[in-house]
Amino acid sequence: MSTATPSAAFTGAIDLASAAVGGQALLCSDDFFAGMENLIRPEPAVFDPNAYTERGKLMDGWESRRKRVPGHDWCIVKLGVQGRVRAVDIDTAFFLGNHPPFASVDAVYAPGATPEALRDEVAWTEIVATVPLRRGSQNLAAVIAGADTVWTHLRLNIYPDGGVARMRAYGEPVPEAADARTDLACATSGGRAIACSDAFFASMDNLLLPGRAPHMGHGWETRRSRPPGEDWIIVQLGRAGRIDEIVADTHHFKGNYPDRCAIEAIHWPGAPPDALVRSPDWVTIVPKSKLQADSVHTYVPTDAGPWTHVRLRIYPDGGVSRLRVYGTPDAPDTTSTGRPDPLVTRVNDADADALIRCCGSRRWVAAMQAAGPFQSRAHLFGEAERQWWRLGDGDWKEAFTHHPRIGADVALLRAKYAATADWSAGEQAGIAAASEETIQALAAGNVAYEARFGYIFLVCATGRSAAELLAMLTERMDNAPAAELRVAAGEQVKITRLRLEKLLA
């Protein structure tokens, strides 16, 4: 038996039409050879060359009979969760001499409409104009018209007849607003798995599907780590909310469940996945805990939030079938700060003059003012770094000019490193005063650095001795100019964070 392996999918979007999230094929013009319910099955189509029914060849898809009259065939699908459809895949896997030559897709927002009303009464909107289909292939089409509209139903039109294995409607779930306690992470609540360390054996999207997994292949499973380490998955909640219970279910995972897990959370609305992976601002809300095979594990978080994302860490690797994050969503129109903090309030109220003291790039300041108001420290610090890396070389060099040129001034260096007795124990307590030789070498090195690269030697010097700075400067002198600019820009990120924290002082 052959199995079709999809060659493309849309990362960060879910198949809103899939039966796995409650999608239903409601009505079609004809499904003589193969039932319309196959169209939205979550698994890839399969083909058995020796399987036949009393009506003909057994095909895994929706297939109408050969049309001998005018017109075309169609099938109406109810989305499992209403949402914005961004792209459609009309997959003709294994339909070779019997695929439709053309297709189009219509959409409508009609919650609660009967199949008959959908057929005879509603006004459909074309979201994918008629496109040619390739046989035995995925046929991907971007949705342009109506891409930002929320839909509840789709209608696949095929011209004039034939077979389609699967229709995928990739997009963003937009469930109806509700204030009651719910599973904030579930796909039907708008939750999305947006990044993971690995998903070799089973997709990360499975973790958030409704209901218990029917078998092991419907969970999230990583490969065996060599050497043992840890894996993780980041979930964007459907809505920010206060969490009161978390459930990790290892149903069906018996010889391959993780040994332990921990759960972290963050409040950063709209955070890009790559920034979340790097962020140091995750808060542990479930400490590392022992897991059991084929079992349900329930946890009460140590901090209810509100949170916008959670990260499940598993040690060292393995499979988890479902993650449930129960809580009460924030009001969708809330304007209050998600994680109240005086620093965030201060920065939200800060003018350009205050912000430029944190980072001397005017375009960074403008970008930060546009990105606010910030709802948490994680949101603030994350956007500060994100906006910085979106700038150009000239913006970075402009920021560098706002730092004093202490490094080339022997007298200032001598005063700065005369003694370390007043430093806190957590920094560099016990380090002797910098030698005169080190001071002279550091000053000369700063002059040479500026001559080579065209800007001052920039380093986040907090807690570092003169000898450490001299070693860093010496090492960085060998960098290519383009590489060194990015190293210096990375140091500016650290300095900016420290200065944002000092806005309270």
Secondary structure, DSSP 8 states (H G I E B T S, - for coil): -EE---S---TT-EETT-GGGT-EEEEES--SSB-GGGGG-SS--EE-TT-EETTEE--SSEE-----SSS-EEEEEEEEEEEEEEEEEEE-TT-SSS--SEEEEEEE--TT--HHHHHHTS--EEEEEEEE--TTS--EEE--TTTTSEEEEEEEEEES--EESEEEEEEEE------S-EETTSGGGT-EEEEES--SSB-GGGGG-SS--SSGGGSEE----SS---EEEEEEEEEEEEEEEEEEE-TT-SSS--SEEEEEEE--TT--HHHHHH-S--EEEEEEEE--TT-EEEE--S----EEEEEEEEES--EE-EEEEEEEE--TT--S-SS--HHHHHHHH--HHHHHTT---HHHHHHHHHH----SHHHHHHHHHHHHHTS-HHHHHHHHTTS--GGG-HHHHHHHTS--TTS-TTTTTT-----HHHHHHHHHHHHHHHHHHSS------TT--HHHHHHHHHHHTTS-HHHHHHHHHHHHHHHHHHHHHGGG-
